Amino acid sequence: MSVLNISYPTKHILWAEIDRPETGNAINFKVMDELENVCDTIEENEDIRVFVLSATGNKNFVSGGDLKEFSVLQTEAEAAKMSKKMGRILERIETADCWTLACVNGDAYGGGCEIILAFDFRIAAKHARFGFTQGKFYLSPGWGGLTRLVERVGRSTALLWLGSQELVDTESAIVSGLIDNVQTSDSLKTQVLHISKKLTTNDRRMIKTLKKGASEAERLSHKDSIKMERISFARMWADPEHHKRVETFLKGNKDDTFIP
């Protein structure tokens, strides 16, 4: 039985829902395997422009790693192997050539918070809470969450949340930059689908260009980043799709969606 429900609201959107409500939608080895399959699909199918990850119900997004199942891991080498497997999945999501969106339908704890940090966008139900609770089990983040959290909210806030294991509500999460948008429970998935459809306006080449440019802006010097930006701009300007859209616009069609 699958633990990841896959659907295609449109040919450009892949929507996956973790379906383990009895465990708070905790991540186990089977979820990892099925997320790897999703990553394979995203990388192989150029039609997919948005990947959405959510979970069943409205109580939990992901309650963390399944400690009951992972308790069989006793040695440092075994823990490192599991960490590397999930870490690699999140790296593939983070560097995907499509948009990625975490639809946070409920509380996210520990590894659940680490997961959302690997996505381009994070939209949460208003009642959701975020707990960096790894310390309760005498653990530091193991899936890249410490690095990504510091990058997202800054060193002091990251260490406060990790050290205190306090629960963060959506208001604080918005202010800190942990999440990007809040919706009511009833409207969450409808609004996420609406936003996802808007994000499908351009193909994977454009999405890759924008994501690469954003990464370079963070990594390179101001001057070098702008230099790379100009190179990408000129390349896209010469693309036939650009000229096609300009021609359409100049002929009087003011439709700015251009969805194929």
Secondary structure, 3 states (H helix, E strand, C coil): CCCEEEEEEECCEEEEEECCHHHCCCECHHHHHHHHHHHHHHHHCCCCCEEEEEECCCCEEECCECHHHHCCCCCHHHHHHHHHHHHHHHHHHHCCCCEEEEEECCEEECHHHHHHCCCCEEEEECCCEEECCHHHHCCCCCCCHHHHHHHHHCHHHHHHHHHHCCEEEHHHHHHHCCCCEEECCCCHHHHHHHHHHHHCCCCHHHHHHHHHHHHHHHHCCHHHHHHHHHHHHHHHHCCHHHHHHHHHHHCCCCCCCCCC
